[in-house]
Amino acid sequence: MTVELGKEVTDFTLHNQNGEEVRLSDYRGKHVVLYFYPKDMTPGCTTEACNFRDAHKSFEELDAVILGVSPDPVDSHQKFIDKHELPFLLLADEEHKVAEQFDVWKLKKNFGKEYYGIERSTFIVDKEGKLIKEYRKVRVDGHVEDALEYLRENQ
């Protein structure tokens, strides 16, 4: 079952960088900016995470939380957070179940090799748990500003 714009997102549970369970439903009453990224510590993912970090206060002012999701394990997320001083949770989707729920687990090609991985994407879930915006095949430059602007216009 995949997500659909305007529909309630099926709840899920993943572990954060501290090994604690986090549920999407934990954030009812707030907007959730759920961003999927391929891998901790890689150049594009680091830029994106740092862009979200730098805009974190602006998202908070709009009553929104940021949650990053990748297939990396909990300990990798903790190192990523420590190195870049990220003020939001990173969730470990090692079995890519949530990535599949959001249809972002895709066959990719790189230097002639095929493999499955995350297609960089962001989803905004409203305060009632409905999907209100999706950004698929995200380009990092300008993306965080676009998401922030969307929330400003849709409060």
matplotlib code that plots the C-alpha trace (Angstrom):
import matplotlib.pyplot as plt

x = [0.0, 1.5, 0.7, -1.7, -2.1, -5.1, -5.3, -4.2, -0.7, -0.6, 1.2, 4.7, 7.4, 11.2, 14.1, 15.8, 19.6, 19.2, 17.6, 14.2, 11.0, 9.4, 5.9, 4.5, 1.4, 3.7, 3.5, -0.2, -1.0, 2.2, 3.1, 5.7, 8.4, 9.5, 12.5, 14.0, 17.7, 20.0, 23.0, 24.6, 27.8, 27.6, 27.9, 24.3, 22.8, 25.1, 24.1, 20.4, 20.7, 22.6, 20.1, 17.3, 19.5, 19.9, 16.2, 15.2, 14.0, 11.9, 10.1, 9.6, 8.0, 5.5, 4.7, 6.5, 9.0, 11.6, 12.3, 15.0, 14.8, 17.4, 18.3, 21.4, 21.6, 21.1, 24.8, 25.5, 22.7, 24.2, 27.6, 25.9, 24.0, 27.1, 29.3, 26.9, 25.0, 21.7, 18.8, 16.2, 15.7, 17.0, 15.1, 16.7, 14.6, 17.1, 14.5, 13.1, 9.5, 8.7, 10.6, 8.4, 5.2, 6.2, 7.3, 10.8, 12.7, 13.8, 16.0, 18.9, 21.8, 25.3, 28.4, 26.7, 25.7, 22.1, 21.0, 18.1, 18.1, 16.3, 15.1, 15.5, 12.0, 10.2, 6.6, 4.6, 2.0, -0.5, -1.5, -4.2, -1.9, -2.9, -0.3, -0.6, 2.5, 5.1, 8.4, 9.8, 13.2, 14.3, 17.2, 19.0, 19.5, 16.5, 14.5, 14.4, 13.3, 10.5, 9.2, 9.4, 7.5, 4.8, 4.2, 4.1, 1.4, -0.6, -0.9]
y = [0.0, 3.3, 6.8, 9.0, 12.8, 13.9, 10.6, 9.6, 8.1, 4.7, 4.9, 3.4, 2.9, 3.2, 3.6, 6.9, 7.6, 6.8, 3.4, 4.7, 3.9, 6.8, 6.6, 9.0, 9.3, 10.7, 14.0, 14.4, 18.1, 19.1, 19.1, 16.5, 17.1, 13.5, 13.5, 10.3, 10.4, 7.7, 7.6, 9.3, 11.2, 11.4, 14.8, 15.4, 14.0, 16.1, 19.2, 18.4, 17.6, 20.8, 22.8, 21.4, 22.1, 25.7, 26.1, 24.1, 27.1, 28.4, 25.0, 25.0, 28.4, 26.9, 24.1, 21.5, 18.7, 17.4, 13.6, 12.2, 8.6, 6.4, 2.7, 3.4, 1.9, 3.8, 4.2, 5.7, 8.2, 9.2, 9.9, 11.9, 14.0, 14.5, 15.5, 18.0, 19.1, 18.1, 19.2, 16.7, 13.0, 10.5, 7.3, 3.9, 2.1, -0.7, -3.1, -0.2, -0.9, 2.8, 3.7, 1.1, 2.5, 5.9, 4.3, 5.7, 2.4, 2.3, 0.5, 2.8, 2.8, 4.2, 3.7, 0.8, -1.0, -1.6, -1.6, -0.7, 2.4, 5.5, 8.0, 11.4, 12.6, 14.7, 14.4, 16.9, 15.4, 17.7, 17.9, 15.3, 12.8, 13.4, 13.6, 17.2, 17.5, 15.3, 16.2, 13.2, 13.0, 15.9, 18.1, 19.4, 23.0, 25.1, 22.2, 23.1, 26.6, 25.2, 23.0, 25.9, 28.2, 25.5, 25.3, 29.1, 29.3, 26.4, 27.2]
z = [0.0, -1.1, 0.0, -1.8, -1.8, 0.3, 2.1, 5.6, 5.8, 7.3, 10.6, 10.8, 13.4, 12.9, 15.3, 15.6, 16.0, 19.7, 19.1, 20.3, 18.5, 16.6, 15.1, 12.5, 14.8, 17.6, 15.7, 15.2, 15.7, 13.9, 10.2, 9.4, 6.8, 6.0, 3.8, 2.3, 1.4, 0.1, 2.5, 5.5, 4.9, 1.1, -0.5, -1.7, 1.4, 3.6, 1.7, 2.0, 5.8, 6.4, 4.5, 6.7, 9.7, 8.7, 8.2, 11.2, 13.3, 10.4, 10.2, 14.0, 13.7, 11.3, 13.8, 11.6, 12.5, 10.2, 10.1, 7.8, 6.7, 5.0, 5.0, 7.1, 10.6, 13.9, 14.6, 11.2, 11.8, 15.2, 13.6, 10.8, 13.4, 15.6, 12.7, 11.2, 14.4, 13.0, 15.3, 14.1, 14.1, 11.6, 11.2, 10.2, 7.5, 7.1, 5.6, 3.4, 4.4, 4.8, 1.7, -0.2, 1.5, 0.0, -3.3, -3.1, -3.0, -6.7, -9.1, -9.7, -12.2, -11.5, -13.6, -15.4, -12.2, -11.1, -7.5, -5.3, -3.2, -2.1, -4.6, -2.9, -2.0, 0.6, 1.8, 3.9, 6.2, 7.8, 11.4, 11.0, 9.3, 5.7, 2.9, 1.5, -0.6, -2.2, -3.9, -5.9, -7.6, -5.5, -6.6, -3.5, -4.5, -3.5, -2.3, 1.5, 0.6, -1.6, 1.2, 3.6, 1.3, 0.7, 4.5, 4.8, 2.1, 3.5, 7.2]

ax = plt.figure().add_subplot(projection="3d")
ax.plot(x, y, z, "-o")
ax.set_aspect("equal")
plt.show()
